Structures are given as C-alpha cells and as structure tokens.
Amino acid sequence: MKKITIVALVASALSLSHSALATHKSWLMKNGGAECTFAYPLATDRMDSSGAIHNSGTSERGVICPVALSGRWGSNGTPAFNAKRWADALSAIVYFDRRGAGTRTVSCYAAMRASDDFVYYSASVSDTGGSGVGRLDVAGSTSGGGQWAGGTGDGTTLEAHEDTVVKGLEFVCLVPERTAILGYKAKLCQLTGDCTHGGGDPEDDTTSSTMGNYVQTSGVECSPAGTEGAIETVYRNGGGVTNLGSSPVDIFCPIAPPSDDSREHNRSVTATTVYYSDIYNTAASNSNSCVGGATCPSCRLMWYDRDGIMQDTGALSKIAGVRELYQGAASQLIGKELQFGVMCRTPPNLTIEGITSLVTVSDISGGI
C-alpha cells in the first residue's frame, strides 16, 4: 500500500492584485486516509472501497500519513515575499472513525524531517471513546496563534524547531482494531509566526470559492480496496496499476487537492477523467457499452464528509473511441470533504493509468 503524492498542477490563470497576493495567512493542505500506509504492512492489508485506511485486525497498528507540502507560493508584488518552507502551523487535524462497539484509544503525533538532518516530534494526542467519528488536534489554535502539541518547553519538540526548512512532515498514529483514518489536514503559515489569525475552531473558518485548478493523479498511487480479489493480483509499474488476477478488483485512487488559501470551502469537482488501458487491446474494453458490460472499469467519485459519511456519484461515462471515462461538465458539490477520490471496479488485464480532475480552491484571503 505504498503511497506517492503527486503535486497538483495549476490550470487556471489567476488575475489578482498585488495587495491580494501579499496577504495570505496560511495554506490549508488536505490528504486522505488512502495516502497513509501501515508502518508494518501485511499481505492481507487493503483499504476500504471508500478509500479509508482501516485496521480490520484485532490489535493496535501503526499508521503513517504524509502531508503533501506542495502548492505554497510567494509574490513578487508589493510587498514581495517568498513561499515559506517551514512547519509553522495554525492547526493540524486527523480524522478517524471507530467502527463497532467497544471503547478504544486513537493517538497521533507529528514528525518533521528537517533540513538540519534531525527529526522533530510533537507530543502525542489521544482520544478514548466508543464508536463514531472523532478528530485529534495535533496542532491547535490558541489565543489567536497556533501551536504544535507539546508546547515549547522541550528543546527537542517540533514547536521549538518549526522555523527550520522542512524536508517532510507526517502524522504517525496508533490505530486500534476496527478503526479507520478518514483524512487529515494542516494549516501551515505563510507570513507571520503561528499565523496570528484569530481564535476559535479552525474548522469553522470558511469562505466561498470561484476558482478552479486541475489536479492529476498517477495510477501508481492507486491501491486495491474492499474485499474483492487478492492484493497479490494487483501490479504497479510506470504505466499505472494493473489487475493481473482472474476476477474484478476494486481499486481506489486518492485525489490530493491543491492547497487552499487559509480557509475551508464547499469544494466542487468537475470534468474528472479516468484513463485506462487494456493489456490485450481488445475491442470490448473500448466499446461504448463497456461500463455496463463490465469489459472496462466502472468508476465513480467517492468522498467522506466531516461526519464520516461516505458519499458517491453514479458511474462515470465512457468517452466514445478512446479508453477514457468522464464525469461530465456538470460540477459535483462535495462540500468540506475529508477525502475524495475515484473508486474503479476493474476487470482483469486492465490498467488504471491516471486521473485528471478540475477542483475548486478557496478564494484569496485577506490578512496576514
């Protein structure tokens, strides 16, 4: 279940004033549970068909969830500023779902791999309770600023070294049995330390959205999901992920959105396209009726909302004459998602090569 995060590609040209460009507060970076991996993978591991990484075993397991540190940019306007490469955070949150009866404890901490060749850690944050969705605030807004768990008293903590250039940032979680990681996010500051952004719950800080960026995902990022088929039948190479088995396999492909500017928004997704190929290049996999005939992938958008409810669209449509599946021009509102992606029921000998999608990002925000 190896995960490699692909950088989002900016597609729309933004015509913005110099003053607007100079007033970012933070970059909101989101990733889904499908981009996590077990610290010690097993041959029987597979994620949910909805994309959450799920510990279906009977004992606690370690899970590592990398943050995609992309999409932070500066300005050559007035005043000019460079994109920050630090880990100074207003907030950082991990969402989880305890499934079934019984009290269990979920805990997570952040690990920052810094340019000085050291690794710095936040304190571990835990939550104990029964079934249902919860969240862990690994960095929290306090008195108008932000602070990584553990504070500044210990010189080895992440908070004390957050101004160092970051090589990598990840959440490390201990996940009990029958529990899933749904998604995670970090608000990393652009200008002022800890963003000085105002108090309150960062999840309540929302804005509108009128801008769209294209994002692109390689099939190599996709993984077998659900209970269909065996993990050993799915093969990855430079061309994507291929079902080499004799039965259809569910394959989930996470989509990492571009960084939002400071605030959450009700995200919309448009023009999602799945590119696939056939090992034997048979006509059946390219027929206009291949989705209904199960001779090509049957794919749909899937996402989690903050209540941990999984939602999805109907099957994407086949584009005549090419091995592509298309959402269409009508936008799909997915809201303040925890994770979204594409799940494909993939017949044998077919390869999911990649996905492109046009997604909204939050409008440029004022303040510092």
N, C-alpha and C positions, 0 to 999 in steps of 0.2 A: 504494500500500500504506500509506496514511495510517492511523494508529492513534490512537484516542482512548480513554483508560482511563476506565471508568465506576466510580464509587465503590460499594463493596459496601454493601448495605443490611442492617442488623441486624434479624433477625426474632424471635429468641428472647429472652425477658426473663430476665436472669441475676440470681439472688438470691445475693449474695455478701457476706461480712463486710467491715467497714471495713478490718480488718488485711490481708485478702487484696487488696483494691483498691489498697492503698498499697505493694505490694511487687513491682511489675514490674521486670524487668531490661532487657528490650529488646523491640522489636516486629519480628517477622520478616515481611518483605514479599516476596512472590514474584510474578514476572511471567514470561510465556513468550516464546519467540522470535517468536511470531506478533504480539507487540506492538511489535516492532522495525521499523525501516524502513531501507532503503538511503539513505545520505546523498545520493546522486545516482541517483534511480530511473530505470529504463529501461522502455520499453513492454513488453518481454518478461519482466519480473520477475513471479514468482509464488512463493508459499511451497510447501513440501511439503504433501501432503494430510494429514499428521500435525501440521502447524502450525509446524514449524521454519522459520526464515528461512534459505534455502540459497543460497549463492553458487555457481551452476551454471556460471558463466563460466570464463574462462581466465586471469583476472588478479585481483589483490587488490582488494577493495572495502571502503569504509567503511560501517559499520552503526551506527545509533543506537538505544539501548534505554532508554526512560524507565522510571523507578521510580514506581509509584503510591504517593504519600506519604499514603495515607489510613488510617483505622482506628486512629490513635493517640489514646488518650483519657486523661484525668486522673481525679481523685477529689475529692469534697468530704467525704470521710470524715476519719478521724484517723490519721495526719496528712493534711492536704489537699495536693494538688499539681495543677498544670496540665499538660496534654499538651505535651510538648516539640516544638518545630518546628525543631530543629537537625538536623545531619547527623552527630553524634557516633555512631560505629559500632563495634560489636564485631566484625563481619565483613561482607564483601560478596563474592559469588562469581558468576562467569559460567561456565556450562557450554557446551561446544562439542563438535562431532563432525567429525573429519577423515575423509572418506569416500574410499576407494580408496587405491592405492599412492602412495608419494612422501612425502618429508619436507617439511613446511610449517610456517610460524610464524603463530600466532594471538596478537594482542596487544590489550589493552583498558586504558582508563583511565576514571576517573570525573570528571564535570564537574558542579559545583554552582553553580547560579544563585542568588545570594544577595540578601537584601533591601537590601544596600548598593549594588546595581546592578553588582557585579562578578561575574565567573565565576572560580571557583577549581577547580584541577585536581589530581588525584592524579598520581603518576608512572605511566607505562605499565608494565604487567606482561605478560610474553610467555611463550609455551610453544612449543618446537620439537620436532616428532616426526612419527611416521608415523600411519597410520590408527587411528581409535578415538576414544573419548570422553575428554575431559580437562576440567580446570577451572582457572580463573585466580582467585586470591585477591587482589582489588583492595584489600580491607581485611582484615587478619588479626589473630587473637588472639595477643597477645604478653604473656607474664608476667602473665596474669590480666586484661589490658585489651585494647583494640583500637586499631588504627592504620591510617589510610589509607596506601596505598603512597606512598613518598617522604619519610615522616617529617615532622619539624617544623623542619628546618634552614633551609628556604627560606620566607620570609615570604609567598610567593605560593601556597603549597600548600594543598590542601583541608584537610589535617590542622590547619594553623595557624589556620584560619578556620571550623572545623566548628561552633563555637558560634553562628554567625550564623544568623538565621532564613532558612530555605531557601525559595526560590520553585520550584525544580525540581532534580531530581537524575537523571542519566542515565549510562549506560555508553556509551562510544564505542569501537568495536572495529574493527580492521583484520582482515578475514576473507579468507584466501586462497581460491583456487579449490577447488571440491569440498569445501567446509566449511560447516557449519551452526551457528547459535546455537540451542541447545535451550531454555535458560531461564536465569534469573538471579534473585538474591535479595540482600537487605540486612537486617542486624540493626541497627536504629537504637536507641540507648539511650533509656530513659525518665527515669531519675533521675541516677545518678552518671556522671561523665565516663568514657567508654570502658567503661561497664557494670560494671567490676571483678567479673567474672562467673566467673572461674576459667579456667585454661588449657586446652590441648587443642584438638582439632579441633572447631569448632562443628557440623559435620555429625554428630558422634557424640552430641550433646546432644539427647535425645529425651524425650518424655513421652506420657502417654495422652491420650485425647480422648473427652469425653462430651457436648460442647456443639455445637449446630449453628446456623449463620447462613444466611439466604437471601442470595444474590447475584443480580444482574440485569445482563445484557449487552445492549446495543443492537445491532441488526443492522448499524448503521453501522460497528461495529468489525470486522465480518467481511470476509474477503478471498478472492478466487479462489485455488484451490490446485491442486497437481498439474499435470497436463498436459492436462486436459480443457478444451476451449474456449479462447477468447482473452480476455485481460484487458480488452480494449475492450468486451466484451459485458456486463460487469457494471457496473451503475449504482447509485450511492448517492444517497439523498435523506433527508429527515427520517423517512421511513417504514421505512427499513432498506436492504437490499442486494438488487437485483433482477437476475435473469438475463434480459437482453433479446436473447440470441442464439437460435439455432435448434437448439442441442444442449444436453444436460445439462451443468452445470458443477459441479465440486466447490467448495464454499465452507466455509472453516474459521472458526469463531467462538471466540476465546480466552475463557476464564473466569478472571478475576482473583480469587483467594480473599481473604477478609478477612485482616487481619494476625493472625498467631499471636502468642501471648504467650511470647516468649523461646525456645521450643524447637520442633523438628520433631516431627511425629507422623504416624502412619499414617492419612492422610486417607480419609474415606469420602464418597461423593456419593450423594444420594437425590433423587427427585422432579424430576429435570431435565425441563423442558418447553420445547419449541421452538414459537414462534408464527410462523405464516406466512400469506401471503395470495396471492390469485390476481388478476392484472390484470383478467381477464375474468370472474372469479367463476363459473367453470364447475363443474358438479356433480361432474365427475370428480375434481377436486382435493380434494373434501370427502367422497368415498366412503370407506366403512370399509376397502376393499381398495386404497386409492390407493397405499400404500407398495409393495406387491407389483406393482401395475400400473404403477408409475413415472409416475403422474399427480400426485404430490405429493412433497415432499422425502423422501429416505431418509437418516436422521440417526443417528449413533451417538457415544457418548463416546469420546474418544481421549486418551491421556496418554503421557508419557515418564517412565521411571524413571531412577535415577541412572546406570544402565549404558547409557543411551541407547537402550534397547529400547522401541519403540513398542507400546502395547497398546490394545485397544479392546473395546467391548461389541458385542452384536448391535444390529440396527436398533431404534430406539425405536418404540413402538406408536402407532397413530392413535387419538385420542380421538373417539368417535362424536359426530357432529353439529356439531363445531367444527373449525376448521383449526389443530389443535394436535397435537403429537407428545409422548409421555410415556414417561419411563424406567420409572416404576412406584415402588411404595413400598419395594421391597427395595433396600437400600443396596449400592453397589458400592465395594469397597475399592480405592483407587488408590495407597495407600502414601505414601512420602516422594517425592512427584512433583516433577519439574522443571517441568512444564507440563501443563495439561489444558484440554480444550475440547470442542466439538462440531463434527464434520465432516458436512456435508449434501451429498449428490448432488442437485442442484436442477434440475428440469426448466425449460424456457423459460417465461417470463412469470410466474414465481413469485417472491415476495419473502420473504426471511428477515427478520422484524420484530424478533425479540429472543429471549432465553433467560432463564429463571429456574432456579435450582438450589439445593438445600439441601446445604450442605457443612459438615463438621466443622471446628472450630478447636481449637487446643491449650488444655488446661485452664489456669486461672490459676496462675501460677508464683510461688513464694516468693523471697525475697532482694531485693537492690537492684542 
